[in-house]
């Protein structure tokens, strides 16, 4: 059986160390354990690493070390990724100021991920973006993609 291919955005990784939101941190750590056990094929893009590099120490070092504990495929956004990301702005799904979020979604679509996992409810895990991602995927010839929070993903896995 094929493993679910997941794209993790920066919000998930940053919640490995988020004592100010203990429930999100707990669910992120549960998901991280499943990832370490090989339950998913993980994709990360350069955008994730660029955003993590803006974190303050010691959190930055902790998150960077945590990423080294998992197997993942790193993808590099290119001109095609940027063109696809621009579709989200052109269609009014997200605004230009959220372009990194557009790049996350575009990288996941182009990498043929099954799921984008995010704690970013403002820009990614919401009905407008989920519907928009489906439209962009279908019209661009990409596979349909799900968008969910870590909680939703681990609850699904626990119910299987």
C-alpha positions as CSV (number, residue, x, y, z in Angstrom):
1,X,0.0,0.0,0.0
2,X,1.3,3.4,-1.0
3,X,2.2,5.8,1.9
4,X,0.5,9.1,2.0
5,X,2.8,11.8,0.7
6,X,2.5,14.9,2.9
7,X,3.9,18.4,2.5
8,X,4.7,20.1,5.9
9,X,4.6,23.8,5.9
10,X,6.7,25.8,8.4
11,X,3.8,26.2,10.9
12,X,3.9,22.5,11.6
13,X,7.6,22.3,12.3
14,X,7.5,25.5,14.4
15,X,4.9,23.8,16.7
16,X,7.4,21.2,17.7
17,X,8.5,23.9,20.2
18,X,5.4,25.9,21.0
19,X,4.7,25.8,24.7
20,X,2.3,28.8,24.3
21,X,-0.1,26.5,22.4
22,X,0.3,23.2,24.3
23,X,-2.5,21.3,22.4
24,X,-1.1,22.1,19.0
25,X,2.4,21.2,20.2
26,X,1.1,17.9,21.6
27,X,-0.6,17.0,18.3
28,X,2.5,18.1,16.3
29,X,4.7,15.9,18.5
30,X,2.3,13.0,17.9
31,X,2.5,13.5,14.2
32,X,6.3,13.9,14.3
33,X,6.4,10.5,16.0
34,X,4.4,8.9,13.2
35,X,6.7,10.6,10.7
36,X,9.8,9.3,12.5
37,X,8.3,5.8,12.4
38,X,8.0,6.1,8.6
39,X,4.2,6.4,8.4
40,X,4.3,9.1,5.7
41,X,6.5,10.2,2.8
42,X,7.4,13.8,3.7
43,X,8.1,16.7,1.4
44,X,9.7,20.0,2.5
45,X,10.5,23.0,0.2
46,X,13.2,25.6,0.4
47,X,10.5,28.0,1.5
48,X,10.3,26.0,4.8
49,X,14.0,26.3,5.4
50,X,14.0,30.0,4.5
51,X,11.2,30.7,7.0
52,X,12.9,28.6,9.7
53,X,16.1,30.6,9.3
54,X,14.1,33.6,10.4
55,X,13.3,32.0,13.8
56,X,15.1,33.2,16.9
57,X,17.6,31.1,18.7
58,X,17.5,28.6,20.4
59,X,14.2,27.6,18.7
60,X,15.9,27.8,15.2
61,X,18.6,25.3,16.2
62,X,16.1,23.0,17.9
63,X,13.8,22.9,14.8
64,X,16.7,22.5,12.4
65,X,18.0,19.5,14.5
66,X,14.5,18.1,14.6
67,X,14.2,18.1,10.8
68,X,17.4,16.0,10.7
69,X,15.6,13.3,12.7
70,X,13.2,12.5,9.8
71,X,13.4,11.3,6.2
72,X,12.1,13.9,3.7
73,X,12.4,15.0,0.1
74,X,13.5,18.5,-0.3
75,X,12.1,20.4,-3.3
76,X,13.4,23.6,-4.7
77,X,10.8,26.1,-6.0
78,X,11.5,27.3,-9.6
79,X,9.9,29.5,-12.2
80,X,7.1,27.0,-12.7
81,X,6.4,27.0,-8.9
82,X,6.3,30.8,-8.9
83,X,3.9,30.8,-11.9
84,X,1.6,28.4,-10.2
85,X,1.8,30.3,-6.9
86,X,0.9,33.5,-8.8
87,X,-2.4,31.8,-9.8
88,X,-3.5,31.9,-6.2
89,X,-3.0,35.6,-6.2
90,X,-4.5,36.1,-9.6
91,X,-7.6,34.2,-8.6
92,X,-8.0,36.1,-5.4
93,X,-7.5,33.0,-3.2
94,X,-4.6,34.6,-1.3
95,X,-3.1,38.1,-1.4
96,X,0.4,39.0,-2.6
97,X,1.6,39.5,1.0
98,X,0.9,35.8,1.6
99,X,3.0,34.7,-1.4
100,X,5.1,32.3,0.7
101,X,1.9,30.5,1.5
102,X,1.1,30.3,-2.2
103,X,4.6,28.9,-2.8
104,X,4.0,26.2,-0.1
105,X,0.8,25.1,-1.9
106,X,2.3,25.3,-5.4
107,X,5.4,23.2,-4.2
108,X,3.0,20.6,-2.7
109,X,1.0,20.4,-5.9
110,X,4.0,20.2,-8.2
111,X,5.5,17.5,-5.9
112,X,2.4,15.4,-6.2
113,X,1.7,15.4,-2.5
114,X,-1.6,13.9,-1.3
115,X,-1.9,16.3,1.7
116,X,-0.7,19.7,2.8
117,X,-0.4,19.8,6.6
118,X,-0.5,23.2,8.3
119,X,-1.5,25.0,11.4
120,X,-2.0,28.2,9.3
121,X,-5.8,28.5,9.5
122,X,-5.7,32.1,8.3
123,X,-4.2,31.5,4.9
124,X,-4.0,27.7,4.2
125,X,-6.4,25.5,6.3
126,X,-9.6,27.3,5.4
127,X,-12.4,26.7,3.0
128,X,-11.5,29.5,0.5
129,X,-7.9,28.1,0.1
130,X,-9.0,24.5,0.1
131,X,-11.6,25.2,-2.7
132,X,-9.0,27.4,-4.5
133,X,-6.4,24.7,-4.4
134,X,-8.8,22.2,-5.9
135,X,-9.6,24.6,-8.7
136,X,-5.9,25.3,-9.4
137,X,-5.1,21.6,-9.3
138,X,-7.9,20.6,-11.7
139,X,-7.3,23.5,-14.2
140,X,-3.6,23.0,-14.1
141,X,-3.6,19.2,-14.6
142,X,-2.4,18.4,-11.1
143,X,-3.7,15.7,-8.7
144,X,-6.3,16.8,-6.2
145,X,-4.8,17.7,-2.9
146,X,-6.2,17.7,0.6
147,X,-5.3,20.4,3.1
148,X,-5.6,19.7,6.9
149,X,-4.2,20.4,10.3
150,X,-1.9,17.9,12.1
151,X,-4.8,17.0,14.4
152,X,-7.0,16.0,11.4
153,X,-4.2,13.9,10.0
154,X,-3.4,12.0,13.2
155,X,-7.1,11.4,14.0
156,X,-7.5,9.9,10.5
157,X,-4.5,7.7,11.1
158,X,-5.8,6.7,14.5
159,X,-9.1,5.7,13.0
160,X,-7.6,3.4,10.3
